[in-house]
Every structure is written in structure tokens, then in C-alpha cells.
Amino acid sequence: DPTVFGNLPMSEEIENAVIKCIKQRKYNGYAPSVGFDFARQAIAEYVSTPSSQVQAKDVILTSGCSGALELCISCLAEPGHNILIPKPGFSLYKTLAESLGIEVRSYNLLPEHSWEIDLQHLEKLIDDETAAVIVCNPSNPCGSAYRKEHLLAILETVARHKKPVIADEIYEHFVFNGQAYHSLASLSTVVPILACSGLTKRFLVPGWRLGWIVINDRNYAFTEVRNGLLKLSQRILGPNTLVQAALPEILKLTPKSFYTETLEYLETNAQLFYKYLSKIQGLMPIMPRGAMYMMIGIDMRHFPEFTSDIEFTQLLVTEQSVFCLPASCFQYPNYFRVVLTIPTEKVQEACDRIKEFCAQHYHFPADPFVHSVKGHKNEQINNTSYVNGLYPNGHYENGKSNGIEVNGLHDAEK
């Protein structure tokens, strides 16, 4: 949650757009389950690219991006089917699929290649019962932002097997200096893609719960899916109508400087985390290219008293009041995730505490430790979350850490 510390406020233009709609007193009732037409049109204009034009009828508004993902999985798959998800990946994918009786198959990401997808492994998992492939770019938890060439290779792979993609693009445009963001839909005229996003991250308003699905149909492959999404959206009475009403102004009037300043803040924190953590024996940070997270590898040979990253992070918060999320939450043991949204002045303090903790528990095995990730020496691992950091008042209270919080948990991850 980027709003926890109050250091990343929404822009004034966003606030004014909602206040204006409140004062109009016209948007306090229900809207169509798929959203107001004018709000859907605003999204269509916002996401359209020269190579991928979107119309209002292609947009379904949802209760946050999580609601969009749930709707897509429910529509594309049923018991007996399987979906492919990234490992490490956002835990909600597995939770949603398994709650619907759908098999989950996890394809590997490659930390030594900035968390790009192991396409050979992905391809081995696809069979006749594969209903969809979920691709998250930029990534939670890895902080990766894929190169155009890699995205094209992903699309070529799924096209070869004639499978649709659910694109989790809630961190769209969240890429650091020198990187470029490409939506999957902008790169393919063949692969049918359901693109999920929302206001949560880019506009820093996660509690407003306004997300969307963009139906990127190709060769009428989604005719039945489109009808299914429309019907399934009627299970609830649609997302927040007040925020829907403000959408056109939010999307048009939010200044570019707001986005730029947010990204500069996150990148500064990423650089600081990497600078400090890369000097700590036994840790292997991977520099993110975007999103809000960084992943840090733990060389468990040097910490033999711990049997897992969970034990490592639990004792870290107990002894140092620094809360980092163990990557076992993402099906990826021996790593932990930190978030980049914490106040910059807390980054060094959190890293100092992590350094002290590691020094106290570090052991030298017979095999000397090489402080690098295979193929990427001293290069950061894309991903972040709360770094089990210090809570604002910096002390324990009622058995709970009140130190630096660098964990950034979503409700689903808690």
C-alpha cells in the first residue's frame, strides 16, 4: 500500500476531480455493472495505442485490479482446466484459481536474467487443458520490466499454442530511467489478451478500488468470452460510481510531473537499497527495473541456523524490528522482498539493522561465498515489498514491531 506512510500523496488534480463529482451530487447511486459508458470511453482513450485501438465496448470496470483478475480467471477457466502463473508471482493468482477448482501450474522466472520468463519451461507446461497464461509486467514481486524483445518472444510462444493471455498490468508505465514500457496488446495482432489494470498504483489510490479489464480481441477469439465477462460482471452492482465519474478528468488532467516524481522517488530508494544491501555478506539484491519492489536473495549456506527464508525474516523482525516479506509467499524460497515506497530516510536505517542482523548470524562455510547472481555479478534482483522495516515510532508495542516497515503487504498476501 503506497499510502501507508503518507509520503506519496495523490496529485491535487485527482483530489479535485473527485471533489467536483461529490458536489455535483449526481453519482451516489448505482451504475451499470460494467461501468458508466463515459468512464469506459475514458479508459479506452487512455489505453489505446497506434497499433491497438480500444473502444468503450472493450472495457469492463471492476472493483480494483484484483476484481479484474478474478473476473478473467472465472470466465476463461473451469474445473479440469489449468492456468499458468509466474514463479515468483503475486499470490492472489493461485488463491483465485484454486478457489474455483482450477489447477495452477507455475512457470519459472530467471533471476540471473532480470526475472525474465523461462520460455522453455513455460512451453513444457502448456497442454490442451491450459485455459490461459498470466503474465505480470512490470512485476510484483520482482520489480522487473520486460524488454520489448522478451515480450515478443512470450507472445510468439503462446501464439504457437493458441492460448490467450491474462496480462496483469497494474504497474503499467512504472519503469525506471532507461527502461521502456510496452503493453502486451500493443505488440500483437494475433494473441487474444485480457489486460487488467486500475488506478491503484500509478495514481496512488488503492483504497478507491477502481480497476478495469480491456478486451483485446483478435480474430473474434473472444466473442463468447466477451459475453461471459458481461454476464459475470452482473454478480455485483459494479465498482465505485463516484470514482468512475471522476475518471475522465483523473486520466486527462493528472500532470506528467506527478508520474515522473513518483518514479524518481522509487528509483532513488531502489538505488539506496541496492547500494547498502549489496555490501552485506550473504545477501544478493537484484536491481529492479520498475514497479515498487526489490527481491533479495539469501545465501542460506551462510545462515545454517535458519531452515527457510520465513525463519530468517521472522527473527529479523524480532531482533531488529525490520519486517521483510519472505519470498516463500511467492513460491520462491531463499529470497525476501522489500518495498520501495517507504520514506527515503528509513532506507538506510532499515539496511543498517539488516546488516547488523546478518553479521550476528553469518557463518563461513567451506565453500567461499561469491557475492553475485549467476551471470549478473552484483546486480540487483527485481522486486520489492515492505522490508520488514521499522514502524514509524521505532519500537515494539504489545509484542508487535513498530520499527521500519518495508514489507508492503496486500490484504491477499497477509
Helices and strands as residue ranges (DSSP letters): H 12-24, H 37-47, G 56-58, E 59-62, H 64-76, E 82-87, H 91-99, E 103-110, G 111-113, E 116-117, H 119-125, E 130-136, H 148-160, E 165-168, G 185-187, E 193-198, G 206-208, E 211-216, H 223-232, G 233-235, H 241-253, H 256-277, E 283-286, E 293-298, G 300-302, H 309-320, E 322-326, G 327-330, E 335-339, H 344-361, E 381-382, E 387-388, E 395-397, E 400-402, E 404-405
